[in-house]
């Protein structure tokens, strides 16, 4: 099977063949480090995390680069407002970003370069563009001459006339053409600066990705990714800069994830529907957030709402409930001799083969432009099969059952590792999820545990009235108790 990827550049799915056999170079645009990360950042991060994991699962050696913009107008504005250096502001939010990504289960990229580490390379690239007649100087600023690059607009599918007509371009008398963009900006009072052949200044936004991708992946690499909001002008400008300087194709595949809406509206601070990753993870387990993101295809929009997250939480609960049942059954398997699949026959053989086919079905889905909704659907099918098998009236733990359930646990863990799901121990997952849900509803976990302990003491003293009173108090808070020989556990309805 071969992987097919929708290429924004060609506007169609293409068979993926890397430049170097067995190796993939991928670059995705990272954050501008001036504020904490929000749900939109989470969506893009999870998408490219899963793409990276899947390519590695399929045997590729992946070099994944994701940059940090650590000098920018927004960073400078915040630094000046707080009376701090821009490096202090960017360091703070890069640290916050890394904490958020770790909490979401997003693996660190191979390289995470920062713009300010590559100023010399940017100056060199700008000099090449000047020499090629694709850039010009105006009072210490350097602009890219868009009209001089024949391929401008090929990624977004727009022509120059349409772009000029629809552009919201600030009036700038230095520019020769409305769509020309800054490669280098002369320093202003209160701004950081670096020495250059054109005087003190700092780079424009777009130039940094051209030089950082080139530095770590070469003039041409396999995949360039980012949110669809970056297609124009950022990625269009990257192509113009890089290809204008090298004469080579920048990236062979362009992959863009869709927008995040909140309750069907565009997310914005002014609308009061702006959610940070930290806000979300206070109330939902990271794997619930990942499942929510991955149940939609990466190219399409996702509608972030409490209802959609509640549905994802219920789905994750079904997954982990099955894994917990499998774990419990396997705990008794030491009492049985080990058997091989050749021993199976009839219905047991059929169930084993269906469970064992999950990785192949998973690959069939993911090979089709990383179709995570279909892939997750196949995992749900497997979970339903396992639940049906274990709920049969004649089911009992046997050597054959142990073989089947061991295979089930292994294949779910295998594909789950690619999605960044099912990585917790089931008991730990349910405890973490329960405690988050309690916090969301304003319930005090310690008080619940205290009441359960008081109820246990009342039951030991045969004070059934008090024990029932406590159960009723907890039931009013939607807390369901389960008494077992090992003790009492609780969950939230």
N, C-alpha and C positions, 0 to 999 in steps of 0.2 A: 504494500500500500504506500502511496505517496501523499505527502501533505500538500493541500491546496490552500492558498491564502488569498483573500481579497486584497488587491493592490489598488490603493487610492490613485496611483499614477495612471494605471491602465483602465481603471473603472471596471475591473472584472477579476474573477478568481483565476489564479495562475498556479501551476505546479511549482512547488518550492524546490529549487536546487541551489545549494550554497555555492559561493565562489570557490571555496576550498572544500574538498570532500571531507565530510565528517566534522566540519567546524562552522560555527555561525557567529557572525559579528552583529550585535544589535545595540542601537542607541535609542534611548527614550528621553525626552525633555523632562527635567525635574522641576522643582519648585523655585520660585523667587523667595528668598529667605527673609521675609519681612513680617510674617504673621504665622499663627498656628495653622495646621493642616485641617481641611474640612472634608466633607463626604465626597466631593468631586475629586480631590486628591486621592482618596481611598479607592475610588472606582478605577482610576487609571493605574494606580500602584498594583492593585490586585490583578487587573487584566494582564499587565506585562510580567508580573510575577508568575502567573499561571502559564503564559506563553513560554517563558524561560524554563520553568519546571518541565513543561511538556516536551520541548525540544531536547532537553537533557534526558528525559525518560526515553525518547526515541533514539538515543545513542549519540547525539551531537555534543561536541564540546562547545559550550556557549560562552562567549565573552560579552557580558552585558554591561553597558555603560549608561549611567544616569547622572546627569550633572546637577550642580547647584548654582543658581545665579546669586552671587553674593555681592554684586555692586549693581545698583539700579535706582531709578528715581524714587521708587516707593521706599526702598531701604534708606536712602539718603534723607527723605522727608521724616521718617520715623526717628532716625538717629538724631537729626537736628531738633526734633520736638522733645526728645528725651535727654538731649545734651550728652550723647554718647557717641563713640566711634562707630562707623558702619560695621567694622569687624565684630564689635561686641553684639550688635543687633543680629547680624547674620549668624554668628556662632550660636546665639541663643535659639534661633528658630531652626537651624540645622540640627541641633541637639534635640529639640522638640520633635522634629520630623522623624529622626531616627528612633526615638522612643515610641512614637505612634506606629511606625512601620513594624517595629519589633512586636508591639502588642497585637497588631493585625496578622502576624505570622507571615509578613512579607520578607523574603530573604534579601540580604544586602546584595547590591550589584557587585560585579567583579571590580569595577572602578566607579568612584563617585567624585569626579573632579570638580573643582570650584573655578569659576570664571577668573578670579584674581590671580590664580596660579598660572594662567596662560596668556597674560597680556603681551609678552614678547612675541608669541606665535601669532596673535591677532594683528600686531603691528606689521609683521612680516607678510601676512596674508593681504592686508590692506595695500601694502606697497606693490604686491603683484597685481592687484586689481587696478591700481593707478597706472602701472606700466602697461597693462592690457587695454587701457582706455575705457575701462568699465567703472571708474570712480573719478571723482574730482574734488578739489579742495575749495572751501569757501570760508575765509576768515578763521582758520584753525579747525573747522569742522570738515569731515570727509563724508561725502555722500556717494551712494551707489547709483549709477546712471541706468535706471531700469530699462529705458528704451533701447539701450545698447545691447542688452542680453536677449537674444532672439527667442529663447525658450520660456520667457517669463509668462506665467499663467498656466503652464502645462499640468501642474499638480491640482490646482483648484478648478481648472477647466474654464477660466475666464480670459477674456481678451482685454487689452489695455484700455480701450474706449469704455467698456462696461465698468471696469474697475475705477476709472477716473470719475465716471458719472455717478457711481454709487459710493464713492469713498468719502469718509469723514476725515479729511486731512487738514491739519492745522495750517493756517496761512504762514508760509515761511519763505521770505524773499530770497533766501540763500539757495533754495532748491531751483534746479533748472526744469524740473518736471514734478507734478504733484505727488506721484507715487515713489519718487526717489526717497531712500531711507538712509539714516545715519549709520555709518560704520565707525566713526570716531567723533566724539564731542569735545570741543574746547572747554577747559575747566571754568567753572563759575565760582564765585565766592561761596565758601561753605561746603564745597564738594571735594571728594577725593580726586587725586590726579596721579598720572604717571607721565614720565617724559616720553616724547615721541618726536619723529622728524618734523611734526607740524606744531610742536609746542606742547605744553602741559594739557592733559585731557584724560578722558576715559572712554572705554569702548561703548558702542551702541549695543543693544540687546542681542540682535540676531547673529552678530559675528562670532559670539562666544561658542555657539553650538557647532559652527563650521569648523573651528580650529580644534575643539575638544574631540569631536568625532574623528577628525582626521588624525589627531595625535594618537588615539588609542586603537583605531580600527582601520586606518589607511584612507586613501583618497576615495575608494569605493568599498562599500560594505553591504551586508545582506539586508538588514531590516532597520528602518527608522520608524519610531513610534511616538505617539502622543495623543492628546485629546483632539477631537475634531475641530475645536476652536483654534487650534494652532495651524491648521492647513493654510489659511491665509490670514495675515501676511507672513507669519514667522517661518513656516516650512517652505513657503514659496521663496522667501528671501534667502533662506539657507541654501537652496538649490542654486539660486542666482550667484551667490557669493562663491560657493564651493566649486561649482562647475565652471563658473567664469574664470576662476583662478587655475584650475587643474586641467580643464578640457575633458574631464572624465565624469561619468555618471556618479552622483553622490551615493544614492541608495537604490538597490534594485527593487525592494518592496517597501511600500509606505503603508503603515498600519495605524488606524485611528479609532479610538474608542468614542462612544456616544456620550451625550450630555447626561447629567443627573438633574432631575426635577424633584421638587419637594411638593407632594400633594398636587401634582399636575401643574405647578407654577415654577418659573425659573427661580433658582436659589439666589437669594441676595440678602445682605444684612439689612437693607432698608425695609424689606418685607417681613423681617423678623423670622424668616424660615431658614436661617443659616446655622448649620450644625457642624461642630468640629468633631474630629475623630475621637477626641477625649470625651466629649458629651455622649457620643453614641456608645462607647465602650463602658461607660458607667452603667448603662441599662441593658446592654446586649453582649453576649459572649462573642469574641472575635470571629468564631466560626459561623455564627448566625449571620453576621455582617457579610462574611465572604460568601456564604450560601446565597444570601439575598442578591449580591452582586452577580454571581455566576449563573443564576437562574434566568438571566437575560443574556442574549448574545452580545458580545462586546461592542459590536458596531451600532447597536440600537440604543435608544435612551432607556434609562431606568427611572422609575417614579418612586422616590423615597418617601415613605409614610409609615406611621405607627402600625397601620394595618398590614402593610407588606412585610415589615419586619416581624410582626407577630406570626404571620404565615410561615416565614422562614424559620422562626423559632420552633414552631410546631413540627416542621419538616425535620429539623435537626434533632428534635426530641425523639422522633420516630427512628431515625438512624441510630442514635445512641441507645435507645431502649433495646433495639435488636442486638447491637453489639454487646450490651450488658447481658442479655439472655444467652448469647453465644458464649461469652466469657464464663458465665455460671455453669453452663453445661460442660464446657471443656475442662472445668476444674475437677470433674469426676473422671476424666479420661485416663488418668494414671492407673485405674483399676482394670483397664482393658488392653489386650494385645494390640500392637500396631498392625494395621492392615493396609493393603494397597488398593488402588482403584480397580484392579483386575478382580478383586473379591466382590465388587458391587454388581448387582444385577437388578433388573426390573425398574421399579420406581426410584430406588436409591441411585442407580446408575444415571437415570435421566436427570434427576435433580443435581447430581454432582456435575454432570456435563454442562448443564445450563449455568450453574454457578461459575464453573471454570471458564466459561466463554466470556465472562464480564470484561477482562482486559482487552480481548479482541474487539468487542462491541464498543468499548470505551475509545479505543484507537480509531475505529471507523468514524465515530462522531468527532473526535478532536482533529483528525486528519482533514476534516471538512471545515476549514477556516476556524479551527478552535471552537467548535460548537459545544460549549459547556452546558447549555440547557438540555441538549439531547444526551450528552454524556451523563449528566446527573439523573436524567430520566431512566437510563439503564441501571444506575445504582439503585434507584427506587424500586425498579422491577426485581432486582436481586434481593433486596430487603423484603419485599412482599413474598417472594418465593421462600426465603428462609423462615419468615414468620408462619407461613402456611404449613411448612414442613414440621416446625416445632410445635404447632398447635393441633396437629392431628391427634385424634384420640389414642392411636396406637403408638405414638411417639414415646420413646424412652432412650436414655443415653446408652449407647452400645458402641462397639468397635466401629461399626459402619457409620453411625451418627457422628462419632468423633472425627472420622476422616472427612465427612461432608462439612461439618461445622468448622473444622480447622481450615479447610480450603476457603470457606466463606470469609472467615476472618482475615485470611491472607490476601485475597483478591480485593476486598474492600479497603484494606490498608494500602495496598499497592496503588490503586487508582486514587484513593483519598490523598495520598502523599503528593500526587501531581496537582490536585486541586487545593491543597493546604487544608484539608478537612479530615475529620475522624482521627486527629492526632492525639487527643486527650484519652486518658483512662476514663471509661464510662462513668464510674463513680465520681471522679473528680469533675467531669463535665457537669453532671447533674447538680453537684454541690455549688459549683461556681454560678451556674445558670440560676439556681434557686436563690442564691444570695443576691444576685443582681436584680432579679424580679422583686425580691423583698424590698430592696432599696428603692426601686422605681415606684413601689406602692406605699412607701413610707412606713414599712414594717421593720421592727427592731429584731434582728436575728437572735441576739442574746436573750431578749425577753421571751421569744418563742421557745428557745432551748430551755430557759428557766421554767416556763410553764409545763413543758413536756417532762422535765425532771420532777416537778411537783406532782404531776399526774402519775408518773411512775411510782413515786413514794405513796401516793394515795391508794393506788391499786395494790401495792404490797401490804398496806394496812387494811385492805378490803373496804376502804372508804369509797364505795362505788359512786355515791352521790357527787363527791368532790371531783372524782375522775371524769364523770360525765359533764359536770359544769365546765371543766377546763376544755374538754373536747368541743363543747358547744361554743365557748368563747373563741377558740381557734377557728372553728368552722365559719363563724361570722366574718372572720378575716380571710375567708377563702383558703384556709390552710387544711390540707387533707393529711390525716395521720395513717400510718400503716404499722400495725403491731406484728412483730415477728419474734421467734425465739431468741434472735440476736439483739432485740431491742426495738425501739420505735423510731421510724424515720418519718420525714414530713416533706411535702411538696406543696406548691401553690397552684390552685386550680386555674 
